[in-house]
Amino acid sequence: MFLISNRQFDSGVKVFPNLYVKGNYFRYGDFIFFACGEFFEPSILKDVFLSLVKNPKI
């Protein structure tokens, strides 16, 4: 489960000036990717998300 809000909340993490999130996510520059429903090794997860940033058509 994840939660995105423009207001601070308990156990939320500030990722941008007015954006707070809770859950499994990966941040790369101006992008936030949420990992839900699958289990990946951290290195594989990072590679998958980086390939999405480099080629948004995937």
Secondary structure, 3 states (H helix, E strand, C coil): CCEEECCCCCCCEEEECCEEEECCEEEECCEEEECCCCCCCHHHHHHHHHHHHHCCCC
